[in-house]
């Protein structure tokens, strides 16, 4: 373990451009032995690009990189791994059909006399798990693991390759609040054992909790360096976004009308055939945001998918203005005026190779003005896309760019723009701001309030309790697939909701 203050990584004047985009412009950055250096910025600020340069996945157009004082020029990630740099990517790089152990050794296999050695790696994995408090089942299939455990495997994979410098790219974007706390304590343990960490994030609370130093990127440039003791969430947010950001939702008074959407005694199975929505009931009025609070894994995903027609209903009733939606497919439900912003935008919200233009009409391409007698009107589609890109502040070089090339926040804005730009009776919203930066969160919250004020009934499911409490007119707590309590959003008490989320009851002893 080296002494603190010794530089293990230096970047000087790194510039990286892609067609139409300057991702990094003259960026300088350093990492010292035994520190957590947070790289903070909005989606699309250039954080991941910079770290992909460090990890050998991109070659910079100009600039110098030094590792432990020596100048290096990587041509692949193998070069970075040889210099003991490891990276845990935002989108996990694992084979779901292989076991934990097989994924960890993949690409770093040891062979004795033509036979693959798995005993040595198994022993080493057990040692690493125990040393860093990262328990995993080596024989579990990665595809069966929760997101939090999969991330743990990614970290062990980097440690297995003897990484001294760890790049963690948005490591908490997909974790539950409990998993986030565990992960932050793991990063402190890693640093205490002599590792040096670059922590890429846009979550200000986490930055202030774990960082030794903070570098802020905006528009591909470094706009400031600071330390947690010298700054506040508000200052960091304005450095990231370039203006003051409001942390409270300006929602005004709501004026709900009649109940338009109701769910009675709904029962739904998960992919393994277990009942995860178990007798759930709720009623949503026109012009109301009904927030669903709950610890993840209590049936939220299956509930929303069933309401959107993506998952069959075992029993119970779902009605829109008295009309049953049970048994209808997603298109039929969408045609009746139900919008859906799904939890997993990449799997259920977008088609990555398709252009922004095409993704913005996925549920309307067969209707006028985008189509006439089965002939698509590309001009109308393009005009629609240009208008929505401007209205929803989607940062892109153009509307013909494949949506998969956008940052996560801008991909989410494409989904939001598509669903919110058509007349809706009901909007189903699942985890709308997961993985988004403060500027995008503020914007999406304001759009939800705007939809509410236009008379739309909104069902909001979020793992962020602050989000549910800040936006909802009515809050329901989902516990083991049942709505165990419903309360007025204005009078909701955080402690009461927390108890209900944890135990399904308001008495701590339950």
N, C-alpha and C positions, 0 to 999 in steps of 0.2 A: 504493500500500500504506500503510494507516494504521499508527500506532505502537501497539505492544503496550500493553494496559491500557485502551484506549479501548473502551467498551461498544458493541457493534453490535446487541445484542438484549437486551431486558429483558421479563420476565413478572412481573406483580405480582398475587397473589391469584386465579389462574385456577381457576375451578370449572366442571366440565362433568359433567352427569348424563345418564344414559340411563334408560329405564324399569327400575326395580328396582336400578340400579347407579350409585353415585357413582364415576365414573372418575377424576376429578381433584378434589381438595378443597383450595382455598386454596393453590395451588402458586405459588411464586416461584422464578425461575431467571434467570440472566444469562449472556450469551456475550460474551467480549472478543475484540477484533481479534487475529487470528493465534494462536488457541488451539484445542486439541482439548478440548472439555468432554464427558466421558462421562456419559450418563444411564443409570444402572444400576438394575435391579430385576427381580423375578421376572416370569414371564409373567402378564399380567393386573394388573400393578402400576400401569398408567396411562401408561406411557412413550409408546406409539404414539399414544394419544389426545391427549396434550399436544402432540406434534409435528404431529399433524393439525390442531390449532388454529393452530399457528404457520404451517402451510402453507396455511391458508385452507379446508381441507376440512371442518372443524367450526367452528361459532361458539360461543365460551364463554358460559356462563350469566352469569358475572360475572368481573371482573378486567380488567386493563389490559395492553396489549402496546405496546412501543415498539421501533421499528427506527431505529438510529442517532440516538436521542434524540427522534424524533417519534412521537407516539401514532398508532397505526393500528388499523383495524377491517376485517379482510379479509372479503369475502363469497364469494371463490372462490380457487382456486389461481392464477388469472391475476393477481389482486392481489398475491399473494406473489411470483410470478415477476417482476412489474414492480418489486418492491422488491429484486430480485436475491437471492431465496431459492430454493434448489433442494433437491429431496428425492429420495433414492434409496430406494424403498419395499422393504419386506421381500419382498413378492410383486411381481415385476417388472411394470411397466405398459407392455408392448410388444406389437406385432402380429407374431406369429411368421412370417406369410407375407410380410412386407415385409423389405427389406434393412436392413443396419445403417444406411446413410446415410438411407434413407427414414424409419426409426424416429427417428433423431436430429432430423430437420427437421420431423417431423409436428407440426402445430400452431404452427410458427414458420417457415412457408414464405415464400420471397421470390419475387415474380412480377414479371417485366419485360414490359410490353406484352402481357399475357395469357399469357405463357409462363413455366412454372415453372422457376426458375433452380436447377440442381443443381450447376453448376460451382463457384460461389462457396462453397456449403456444403461441397462435397467438399474444396476447398482448406483451408477453415477446420477441418474435421474432421481433416485430415492434420496441420495445425499443432498442434491440441490434443493429438492422439495422441502426437506427438513431444515436445511441451513437458512433458507429465506422465508420459511413459513408459507409455502405455496403448495398445499396438499393437492395431489391429483391421483386418479386411478390410472396407472400406466396402460391398462388393457381396455379402457373404455373407448368406444368409437367417438371420434371428434364430432361427428354429425349429431350425436345424441346429447352433447354437452350444452349447458347454458352459455350465454355470451360471456358471462364473468369468468367461468372456468376456461373457456376457449382462450380468453386473453391471458390467463395464467399460463396456459400451455405455450403461447407465443413467447412469453417472457422466459420461460424455462428453456425454450429452443435457443434463444439468444445466449442465455447463460451457459448452456451446454457447449456452445462454441467459444467459451472463454472470453466473452465480450467484457471489456473494461469500460468502454464508452457505450452507453445505451441511449438510443433515440426512441422516445415514446411518442408516437403520432396520434394525437387526440385519444389517449388511452381510456378516458372515462366517458366518451360520447355515448356509448351504448350500455353503460352500467346503471344498476339501480343505486339509490342513495347509500344503502348499506354496503354494496360492493365498492362504491367510490371510496368510502372511509377506509375499507380494508386495503384498497389499492394504494392510497396515499401513505398508509403506514408501511406498506411493503417498499415503496420507493425510498422512504427514510432508512429502512434497514439496509437496502442495497448500497446507499451512499455511506452508511456507517461501516460497511464492509469494504469500502475502498473504490466502489464504482463511481463513475461520473455520469450524470444524466442530463440529457436535453429533453425537456418536457414541453411538447407542442400542445397548446390548448387555446380556447377562447373563453374558458370559464373563470371568471375573475376571483370567485371565492377560493377555488383550488390554488390559483396562482399565489394568493396572499397566504395560503396555508402551508405550501411546501417550498416555495422558491427561495433560493439564496440571492439570485439576481434575476432580473426581468429585462428582456429586449422586446420592443414592440415594433411590428412591421405593419405598414399600411401602403397599399398599392405597390408592393414589391420593394419598398425602400424602408430602411431603418428610420423610425421617427423618434425613438427615445430609448434610453436605458435607465433603469431605476432598481430600487430594492423594496421589498414589502414594507419595511419600517418607514420608508420615505414617501409612501403613496397611499391612495385610497381606491376603492372600486370605481368611484365616479371619475377620478383622474385617469385611471387606466382605460376606462370605457371611452372617454373623449379622445384620448391618444389613438385608440384603435379606429374610431369611427370618424374622427376629425370634427366632431361637434358634441354638444352636450347630449346625453342620453337619459331618457326618463326610465326609472326602474319601477314606477308604479303604472298600472294600467289606467288610462283615462277612459272610464267606461260610462260615466253619466248614469242617469236613471233609466231603467228599462220599463217598458209598458207591455207586459205579456198579454196575449189574447187568449183564445180558446185552446184547449189541448188538441193538437193536430197529430201527434205521433205517440202511440202507446204500445207498451210491451207488457204482456201478462203471463206470468208463470212460465217463462221461457226456459227450456232445457236444451243444451247443445253439448255435443261431444268434441273432444280434441282429436288429434290425428291418431292417437292410440286407442280410441274408443272409450276413453274415460269421460264421465259427465263433468264438465268444468263450469258450465253455466247451469245452475241448479235451482230453478224456480225464481228467476230474476223478473222483477216487475219495475217499470218506471213510466212516467207520463211527462211529455214535454209540450209546452205551450208555444204558439207562434210568438216570435220575438223574445225568446228566452234562451239563455245558455244553461244547459243542465250539465254540470260537471260531475264526472265519475272519479272519485278518489279511491285508491287502493294500492296495496303492495303488488308489484308485478307478479303475474302467475296466479291471480285469483279469478281468472276467466275473462279478463278484459279483451284479449285478442279474439277469443272465440265469440264473445258477445258482438263485437263490432263486425266481424266477418259474417256472422249470421244475419245481422241487420242489413248488411250490404248485399246479401244473396250469394256470398262466396262460400258459405258453409251451410249444410243442411240443418234444419231445425228438427230436433227429436220430438218435442211437444211444446205447446204454448202458442201464444198469439202475438203477431206484430201487425199493427194497423196504422195506415196513413189516412187521416180524415175518414175513418170508418172502413176503409178498404184493406183487406188482408194482403200482406206482402209475402206470406209464407209460401214457399214453393216456387216463387218467381226467380228468374236468373238475374245476374247483376245488371245486364243491359235493360231488362224490363223495369227493374227497380229504379235505375238511373232515369229512364224515360218518364217515370212518374214524378220526377223532381227531387230525387234523393242524391245528394252529392257525397263523395267519400274521399277523405284525405287519409290514406292508409298509414299504418305504423311503419311498414318497411317500404320506403319509397322506391328503392332499387328493384325489389322483387314484384311489388304489386301496384306501383304508382307510375312507373315510366318504362319505356323501351329504350335502353341505353344507346343502341346504334342509330335510332331514328333521330331526325332533326328536332330542334325545339319546335319548329312549325308543326310537324306531325304530332308531337306529343301534346301540343296544346288543343288538338281536336280529336284525341283518341276516342272520346265518347260522343262526338258529334259529327264525325267525318262523313257519315252517310246521310246527313240532313242538309237542307238549304241553310245558308248560301254556300256551304262547302262542297256540296255535291248536287248534281241535277241529272236525273235519270241514269244513275250509276257512273256518271262522269264527274271526276273530281275537279273542283275549281281551285287551281293552285294560287291564282291571284287573290281570291277571297281569303284563303288560308294564310297567305303571306301577310296580307294587310291586318288580319286578326292577330297574328303573332307579333308584328311590329307594335301594335297598339298595346298588347298585354305586357310585352317586355318593358315598355316605357311605364305603364301604369303600375306594375308590380316590382319595378326596379330590379329586373333580372340582369345581372352583370354578364354580358356576353359580347364577343366581337361581332356576332350576327345571328340572325334567326335560323340559318341553315346549319349551324354547328350541331354535331351530335350531342344530345343531352348528357350522355355519359362523360363528356369532357368538361362539364361544368363542375364547380365546387359543390359540396354537399348542400350548402345553404341556398345556392342558386337553383339546384335541382328541386329542392323543396318548394321554392317560389314558383317553379313551373307547375308543379302539382296544384298548389294553392290557387294560382292564376286560372288554371283550367277549370277547377271546381267552382271557384267563386265568381266566374265571369258569366255564368248562365243563371237563369231564374230558378231558384230552389225553394221547395217547401221545407226540406230537412237537410241538414249538413252533419254527417258523421265525421268526427275529427279524432284521429288517434295519434298521440305523441307529436303534435304539430311542430314543436320547436326543438325536438331532440337533435343534439349535435349542431345547433345553430348558434351564431354569435349574437351579441347584444343588439346590434342594429337590426338584424333580421327578425329577432324575437319581438322587438318593439313594433315592427311593421306588421307582422302576422297577427299579433294581438289586436292591433287597431283595425285590421281587416275583419277579424271575427266579430268585433263590436259593431262594425259597420253593417255586416250581414244581419246581425241580431236586430239592429235598428230598422232594417228594411223588412222585418217581420219573419225572418227565417227561424225555424226551431233548430237549435244546435245541440248535439250531444258531443261533449268534449271529454275524451279519456286521456289522462296524462299521469305519468309517474312523478311529475313535479308538483308537489302539494301547493307551492306558492302560486303556480300557474292556475290550478283549479280554484284556489281561494280568491285570486285576483280577478278572474274573469267570470265566475259563475253566479247566476242569479239564484239557482238552486243547486245544492250539492247532495249527491247520493254516495254512500260508502259501499263498495263492493267487497265482500269477504266470502271466500270459498263459493263464488258463483251466485251469491244472493245479495240483494240490496238490503243491508241490515239497518240502514237509517237514511232518512232524507231530511234535509234542513234548509232553511233560508240562507242563501249565500252571505247576506249582509250580517247575519247574526252568528255565523259559523265560528267555532272556537277551535284553534289549531290543536290543542291538547285533547279535546274530545274526539276530533277526527283521527288523531294519531292512535288513541286507544282503540277506536272502532276498527281501524285498518289492521292493527296488530292482533286483535283478539276477537273481533266481531261483536264486542260488548263494551259498554261504557264503564264497567267496573274493572279496575286494574287486576283484580284477582281472577277474572274469567280465563 
